[in-house]
C-alpha cells in the first residue's frame, strides 16, 4: 500500500515572512513564530509544546526554486 502525497500551498500563509525563519504548526495552518535566525525561532517555538512545529526559512521575494 502506498502513501498518498498531499501538496499544501503555504505561499499566502508565509508571504509576510519573506527572508525570515518561521515555525509553523504541525497541521500547517498557522505561523507560530518568526525571527531572523533559526536559533531565535527554536527558542520561541519552545512555548508551543502542544504542537510539533515545522521550522523553515521563507525565501526572499526574488528567489527561484526548481523542483
C-alpha positions as CSV (number, residue, x, y, z in Angstrom):
1,X,0.0,0.0,0.0
2,X,1.5,3.4,-1.0
3,X,1.0,6.6,1.0
4,X,-0.9,9.3,-0.8
5,X,1.0,12.6,-1.1
6,X,-0.7,15.8,-0.4
7,X,0.5,19.2,-1.7
8,X,0.0,22.1,0.6
9,X,0.3,25.7,-0.7
10,X,1.8,27.8,2.0
11,X,2.5,30.8,-0.1
12,X,-0.3,33.0,1.3
13,X,0.5,32.0,4.9
14,X,4.2,32.7,4.6
15,X,4.1,35.8,2.3
16,X,4.5,38.3,5.2
17,X,7.6,36.4,6.5
18,X,9.9,36.6,3.4
19,X,13.5,36.3,4.4
20,X,12.7,35.1,7.9
21,X,12.9,31.8,9.7
22,X,9.4,30.5,10.9
23,X,7.9,27.8,12.9
24,X,4.6,26.6,11.5
25,X,2.1,24.4,13.3
26,X,2.1,20.6,12.6
27,X,-1.1,20.9,10.7
28,X,0.4,23.7,8.6
29,X,-2.5,26.0,9.4
30,X,-0.7,28.9,11.2
31,X,2.7,30.5,11.8
32,X,3.6,30.0,15.5
33,X,6.6,32.4,15.5
34,X,9.1,34.1,13.2
35,X,12.6,35.5,13.6
36,X,15.8,36.5,11.7
37,X,17.7,33.4,12.9
38,X,16.9,29.7,13.3
39,X,18.2,29.9,16.9
40,X,15.6,32.6,17.7
41,X,12.9,30.5,16.2
42,X,14.0,27.4,18.1
43,X,13.9,29.3,21.3
44,X,10.5,30.9,20.6
45,X,8.9,27.7,19.4
46,X,9.6,26.0,22.8
47,X,6.5,27.8,24.1
48,X,4.3,25.7,21.7
49,X,4.8,22.3,23.3
50,X,1.3,21.1,22.2
51,X,2.3,21.4,18.5
52,X,5.1,19.7,16.6
53,X,6.4,22.8,14.8
54,X,7.9,22.7,11.4
55,X,10.9,25.0,11.1
56,X,11.8,26.6,7.7
57,X,13.3,29.7,6.1
58,X,10.9,31.6,3.9
59,X,12.7,32.6,0.7
60,X,13.2,36.2,-0.2
61,X,10.8,37.6,-2.8
62,X,13.3,37.3,-5.6
63,X,14.3,33.7,-5.0
64,X,13.6,31.0,-7.6
65,X,13.1,27.3,-6.9
66,X,13.5,24.4,-9.2
67,X,11.5,21.2,-8.5
